[in-house]
Amino acid sequence: MSTSARLGPWVFATLAAFAFQTTPALAQGLTPGEYKIGFITENTGPIAQAGQSFWSGAQLAVEDIKSSKYIGGSSIVLEPKESGSDAARSIQAMNQFIADRSVIATACCILSPVAGSLKPVVLAAKVPLVIYGATAAGLPQPPWIYSMTILPGPKDTATALLVSDSIKPKTVAYILAADNDAFKGRMALTQKALEAKGIATAGIVSVLTKDTDFTAAATQAMGLKPDMVLVYATQQAAAGAITALRDRGFTKTIIGNDVLGPEAIYKKMGATVVGVPFPVGFSDTIGVSAEGKSFVNAYKAKFNVSPDSYSAQGYQMVWFVAQGLKSISGTPTRESLSAALEKLEKFDHQVYGGEYMKEGQAQTNGTIVVNWSADGKLVPWTAPK
């Protein structure tokens, strides 16, 4: 009798099963499906213009990810809940997302205090949160909290130094949104840098984010007789303060911040904002990468306006989550997605060119300093002759 006959067919079946079990499993890739991001929107309230830009950019990213099959047969779905930039409403929305286990990741906020109020909620629930707009340093906390906001603080300071090197001011005054800790921190960085160059602080004029009349603030700032005024405030307050300064006859240099970037601001302020230098994290015309150009063209085609820094950040936020999903095999969980996001350093898809992640915070190289031209275009700022 042969050896094989003596062993019997059950032995070969056992050996075959053992061989199958010890063979390394092949990567199966992401399980096809719809993956939901709970998106806390800010399309109403005091900073609705910015909120709408973030939301539009995110919507476009969802479409581009699906059409490009970046995550195969899977897609991302945005589940919006409006907050009106209110912390209590944001916490309520986040708790609803946490309770809905189909929400695999969440996104929020423009105002840093609102983002800060959500941190303990998110960390306790262990759900990934990607911040798309809040500018305070220290908000990210991997593996659960990340920020795709290009932090404006260092770019504010670089802009102030560039402009001051050109116009040689001896004194500067600041108009500050006193109820916004992020702007306080940004102003402090610039103030320290300018004073280190021997440029004295003439004074600081406080306004509030929800103020509507800035005549008194402009009068107070002009009374300090500064050579230059720097404005650190949200869109409505910054636009109001700059307009009041010009209406009161202030003709010297005013430096703004990134809130002046949306096209809607130029349409609202017109000649008042022409020539006012400010930094942007993204420009649709200056130093645009190949992927950035595709983003610009698609955004214009969909919304009939040019994208700004806010729409670029909303767009990148969704792509960041998509890249995390793409690296997962099988059905993702909140835990596996957070671990995947923590490993990301370089981005497969980016509109800035050279963007990278460091300790949960998106970074870019260099500072783009621009101003609005008389015909409503963002152009590189140049020193007045």
C-alpha positions in Angstrom: 0.0 0.0 0.0 1.4 3.4 -0.9 2.2 6.0 1.7 -0.5 8.3 0.4 -3.0 5.6 0.7 -2.0 4.8 4.2 -2.3 8.5 5.3 -5.8 8.9 3.9 -7.5 11.9 2.4 -8.3 13.5 5.8 -4.5 14.1 6.4 -4.2 16.0 3.1 -7.2 18.0 3.9 -5.7 18.9 7.3 -2.4 19.9 5.7 -4.1 22.0 3.1 -6.1 23.8 5.7 -2.9 24.4 7.7 -1.1 25.8 4.7 -4.0 28.1 3.9 -4.1 29.4 7.5 -0.3 30.1 7.5 -0.3 31.9 4.2 -0.1 35.7 4.7 -3.4 37.4 4.0 -3.6 39.7 1.1 -4.5 43.4 1.8 -8.1 43.7 1.0 -8.3 47.5 0.8 -11.0 49.8 2.1 -14.4 48.2 2.3 -16.7 49.9 -0.3 -19.3 52.1 1.2 -20.4 55.7 2.1 -18.4 57.2 4.9 -19.9 60.1 6.8 -18.2 63.3 8.1 -20.3 65.2 10.6 -19.7 68.8 9.5 -20.5 71.6 11.9 -21.3 74.5 9.5 -21.2 78.2 10.1 -23.3 79.4 7.2 -25.2 81.9 9.4 -24.1 84.3 12.1 -21.4 87.0 12.3 -18.9 85.2 10.1 -21.2 83.5 7.6 -19.2 84.7 4.6 -16.2 82.7 5.7 -18.4 79.8 6.8 -19.9 79.5 3.3 -16.4 79.4 1.8 -15.3 76.5 4.0 -18.6 74.6 3.3 -18.3 75.2 -0.5 -14.7 73.9 -0.6 -15.7 70.8 1.4 -18.6 70.1 -1.0 -16.3 70.3 -4.0 -13.8 67.9 -2.4 -16.5 65.3 -1.9 -17.3 65.5 -5.6 -13.7 65.3 -6.7 -12.9 62.4 -4.5 -15.8 60.4 -5.9 -15.2 61.3 -9.6 -11.5 60.4 -9.3 -12.2 57.1 -7.5 -9.5 58.1 -5.0 -10.9 55.7 -2.4 -12.1 53.2 -5.0 -15.8 52.5 -5.0 -16.3 54.3 -1.8 -17.5 57.9 -1.2 -17.6 60.5 1.5 -20.8 62.1 2.6 -21.0 65.4 4.5 -23.7 65.5 7.2 -24.2 69.3 8.1 -25.5 70.7 11.3 -25.6 74.5 11.5 -24.0 76.3 14.6 -24.1 80.0 13.7 -20.6 80.1 15.4 -22.2 79.5 18.8 -20.4 77.2 21.2 -23.6 75.7 22.8 -25.1 74.8 19.4 -21.7 73.4 18.3 -21.5 71.1 21.4 -25.1 70.0 20.8 -24.3 69.2 17.1 -21.2 67.3 18.1 -23.1 65.2 20.7 -25.6 64.3 18.0 -22.7 63.2 15.7 -21.1 61.2 18.5 -24.4 59.3 19.1 -24.7 58.5 15.3 -22.2 55.6 14.8 -22.4 56.0 11.1 -20.4 59.3 11.5 -16.8 58.2 11.3 -15.2 61.6 11.6 -16.3 65.2 12.4 -15.2 68.7 11.3 -15.7 72.1 12.8 -15.0 75.5 13.6 -13.9 79.0 12.6 -13.8 80.6 16.1 -11.1 79.2 18.3 -13.2 79.4 21.6 -15.8 77.2 19.9 -13.1 74.7 18.8 -11.7 74.8 22.4 -15.2 74.0 23.9 -15.4 70.9 21.7 -12.0 69.5 22.6 -13.1 67.7 25.9 -16.3 66.4 24.2 -14.3 64.9 21.3 -11.5 63.5 23.5 -14.0 61.8 25.9 -16.0 60.3 23.0 -12.9 59.3 21.0 -14.2 60.5 17.6 -11.8 62.1 15.1 -12.2 65.9 14.7 -10.6 67.9 11.9 -10.6 71.7 12.4 -11.0 73.6 9.2 -10.8 77.2 10.4 -9.9 78.0 14.0 -6.6 79.8 14.2 -5.4 79.4 17.8 -2.2 77.5 18.3 -2.4 74.3 20.4 -5.8 73.1 19.3 -4.7 69.8 17.6 -4.3 66.8 19.9 -3.5 63.7 17.9 -4.7 61.0 17.6 -8.1 62.5 17.8 -7.9 66.2 16.9 -6.2 67.7 13.8 -6.2 71.1 12.1 -6.1 71.9 8.4 -6.1 75.6 9.2 -3.0 77.3 7.9 -2.1 79.2 11.1 -1.9 82.9 10.3 0.1 84.1 13.3 3.6 83.7 11.8 2.3 85.0 8.4 0.9 88.1 10.1 4.3 88.8 11.6 6.1 88.2 8.4 3.7 90.6 6.6 4.2 93.3 9.3 8.0 93.0 9.0 7.9 93.2 5.2 5.8 96.3 5.1 7.6 98.0 8.0 10.9 97.4 6.2 9.5 99.3 3.3 7.7 102.3 4.9 10.0 102.7 8.0 7.3 103.5 10.6 8.4 104.8 14.0 5.1 104.1 15.8 2.2 101.7 15.2 -1.3 101.3 16.7 -3.3 98.2 16.8 -7.1 97.7 16.5 -7.9 94.4 18.3 -10.9 92.3 18.7 -10.6 92.0 22.5 -13.1 89.1 22.8 -11.0 86.9 20.5 -8.1 85.1 22.2 -6.6 83.9 18.9 -6.3 87.5 17.6 -4.8 88.6 20.9 -2.1 86.0 20.4 -1.5 86.9 16.8 -1.2 90.6 17.6 1.2 89.9 20.5 3.6 88.0 18.2 3.7 90.9 15.7 3.9 93.5 18.5 7.0 91.7 20.0 8.7 91.4 16.5 8.1 95.1 15.6 9.2 96.4 19.0 12.4 94.3 18.6 13.1 96.3 15.5 12.6 99.6 17.5 9.1 100.3 16.3 7.1 101.7 19.3 3.6 100.7 20.1 1.5 103.9 20.2 -1.5 102.1 21.7 -4.1 99.3 21.4 -7.7 100.1 20.6 -10.2 97.4 21.6 -13.3 96.5 19.6 -15.7 93.5 19.9 -16.4 90.9 17.2 -20.1 91.8 17.1 -19.7 95.6 17.0 -21.3 97.4 14.1 -20.1 101.0 14.7 -16.4 101.6 14.6 -16.3 105.4 14.4 -15.1 105.8 18.0 -12.4 103.1 17.6 -11.1 104.8 14.4 -11.1 108.2 16.1 -9.2 106.8 19.1 -6.6 105.0 16.9 -6.0 108.2 14.8 -5.6 110.2 18.0 -2.6 108.1 18.9 -0.9 109.6 15.7 0.6 106.3 14.5 2.6 105.9 11.3 0.8 102.6 10.7 -2.3 100.8 11.9 -2.6 97.0 12.2 -6.1 95.4 12.4 -6.5 92.1 14.2 -10.2 91.3 14.1 -12.7 89.0 12.4 -14.3 89.9 9.0 -17.1 92.2 10.1 -15.0 94.0 12.7 -12.0 94.3 10.4 -14.0 95.6 7.5 -15.8 98.1 9.8 -12.6 99.3 11.4 -10.8 99.9 8.1 -13.8 101.6 6.5 -14.1 103.9 9.6 -10.4 104.8 9.4 -10.6 105.7 5.7 -13.9 107.6 6.3 -12.3 109.6 9.0 -9.5 110.6 6.7 -6.6 108.2 7.7 -4.3 108.0 4.7 -1.3 106.2 6.2 -0.6 102.5 5.9 -3.2 100.0 7.3 -2.2 96.3 7.5 -5.1 93.8 7.6 -5.2 90.0 8.1 -6.3 87.0 6.2 -10.1 87.7 6.8 -9.8 90.3 3.9 -9.2 87.5 1.4 -12.7 86.5 0.3 -14.0 88.1 -2.9 -17.2 89.1 -1.0 -15.1 91.4 1.2 -13.9 93.4 -1.8 -17.4 93.6 -3.2 -18.5 94.9 0.2 -15.7 97.4 0.8 -14.6 98.4 -2.7 -12.0 101.2 -2.8 -11.7 101.2 1.0 -9.7 98.0 1.0 -7.7 98.7 -2.1 -3.9 98.6 -1.4 -4.3 97.3 2.2 -1.6 94.5 2.5 -2.5 91.2 4.2 -1.2 87.6 4.1 -3.1 84.7 2.6 -2.4 80.9 2.8 -3.7 80.4 -0.7 -4.1 82.5 -3.8 -6.0 81.5 -6.9 -3.5 83.5 -9.1 -0.2 83.7 -7.2 2.2 80.7 -7.0 -0.6 78.2 -7.8 0.4 74.5 -8.0 -0.9 72.2 -10.7 -3.4 70.7 -8.3 -4.2 74.2 -7.1 -5.1 75.2 -10.7 -7.4 72.3 -11.1 -9.1 73.2 -7.8 -9.5 76.8 -8.9 -11.0 75.9 -12.2 -13.4 73.4 -10.7 -14.5 75.8 -8.0 -15.2 78.6 -10.4 -17.2 76.3 -12.6 -19.3 75.1 -9.7 -19.8 78.3 -7.7 -19.1 81.1 -10.3 -16.6 82.8 -7.9 -12.9 82.4 -7.2 -11.9 80.2 -4.2 -10.2 81.8 -1.2 -8.0 80.5 1.6 -11.1 79.4 3.5 -12.5 77.3 0.6 -9.0 75.8 0.1 -8.9 74.7 3.8 -12.4 73.2 3.6 -11.4 71.3 0.5 -8.1 70.0 2.0 -9.9 69.0 5.2 -12.0 66.4 3.3 -9.1 65.2 1.3 -7.2 64.7 4.5 -9.9 62.4 5.9 -10.0 60.6 2.5 -6.3 59.9 2.6 -6.7 58.4 6.0 -9.5 56.2 4.8 -7.5 55.1 1.8 -4.8 53.6 4.0 -7.2 51.4 5.9 -7.9 47.8 5.0 -11.4 46.5 5.7 -14.2 48.4 7.4 -12.8 51.5 9.1 -13.7 52.5 12.6 -13.3 55.8 14.4 -10.3 54.3 16.2 -8.6 53.0 13.0 -9.2 56.3 11.2 -7.7 58.3 14.0 -4.6 56.1 13.9 -4.3 56.4 10.2 -4.6 60.2 10.3 -1.9 60.4 12.9 0.6 58.7 10.6 0.0 61.2 7.7 2.9 63.6 7.2 2.7 64.3 3.4 -0.5 64.7 1.4 -1.4 62.8 -1.8 -3.5 65.8 -2.9 -2.9 69.4 -2.0 -3.8 72.8 -3.5 -1.0 74.8 -1.8 2.1 73.1 -3.1 4.4 72.0 -0.3 1.8 71.5 2.4 2.7 69.0 5.1 1.4 67.9 8.6 3.4 68.4 11.8 2.0 67.2 15.2 -1.5 67.3 13.9 -1.2 70.8 12.4 -1.1 71.6 8.6 1.8 73.7 7.6 2.9 75.6 4.5 6.2 77.2 3.5 6.5 80.9 2.9 4.1 83.8 3.1 2.1 85.3 0.3 1.5 89.1 0.9 -1.3 90.5 -1.3 -3.7 93.4 -1.6 -6.9 94.1 -3.5 -6.4 96.1 -6.7 -8.8 98.8 -7.9 -10.3 96.3 -10.4 -11.0 93.7 -7.7 -8.1 91.3 -8.2 -5.7 90.0 -5.5 -2.2 91.0 -6.5 1.2 90.8 -4.8 1.7 93.7 -2.5 4.5 96.2 -3.5 5.8 99.1 -1.5 4.3 102.5 -2.4 6.7 104.7 -4.4 
